[in-house]
Amino acid sequence: MFYGSVIFRFFGVLLRWIVQNSKSVFFNREKRVKFKEFWSSNLNIDFYSKSSNEFLDIIIGAFFILAVCALLFFMKV
């Protein structure tokens, strides 16, 4: 169970990081965040906000992996 949450969180953070950096490219913002900083950005906030952010990352990652699996299944690759 623990490994699944780490994998789901990785993909969730990866998707949020890609969206954040693509916004900075398209809207000419100079601030780009490194993945390592984005992964550990929850360290300076309180426990409840950190928990909810990690849970959101896990949910996003799970939906992403399920969507990829569904696409592969329906394409019959």
N, C-alpha and C positions, 0 to 999 in steps of 0.2 A: 504494500500500500504506500509506503514511504517513497519508493522509487518512482511510482506512477505520479505522485504529486510533484516530485522534482522535475520529471520529464514534462508534465503538463505546464508547470510554472515556467520552465525554460522556454517553451514555445509561446506561451502567453507574453512573457517579457520580450521575447524576440519580435513578436508581432507589434506590440506597443512601441518598441524601440524603432522599428522600421517606419511606423506611422509618424512618430514624433520627428524623426530625422527627415522624412520626406516632406513634412510640413515646413521644416526649416529650409529645405531646398526650394520648394515651390513658392514660398512667401518671402524669400530673400532674408531670412533670419540668419544671423551669423552664429548663434549658439547651437552647436551640435553636441550631443551627449554621447560619450563612449558607452559601449554595452556594459562594461564592468560597473560604471557609475550608475547606469540605469538599473542594473540588477541589485545593487546595494543602496539604492536611494532611500529605502524605507528605514534606514538605521537611525535617523534623527527625529523620528516622530513617535508619538505615544503608541502603546500596545494595541489599542483598538483600531487605530488607523492602519497600522502595520499589518495587522491580521486581515482586515478587510481588503487591503491592497493585494496581499498575497493570495487571498481567496479569489479575488477578481482575476488575477493572473492565471490561476489554476483553471478557472472556468473558461477563460478565453482560449487557453491552450487545449483544453479538452474538446471544445467545440471545433477548433481548427483541425485537430487530429481526426475527429469523427467526420468532419466534412471531407477531408482528404481521403479517408477510407471509403466513404460513401461514393465519392467520385470515381475512385479506382474500381469499386465493386460494380457500379452501373456502367462503366466503360468496358468492363470485363477484360482488364489488362492482365 
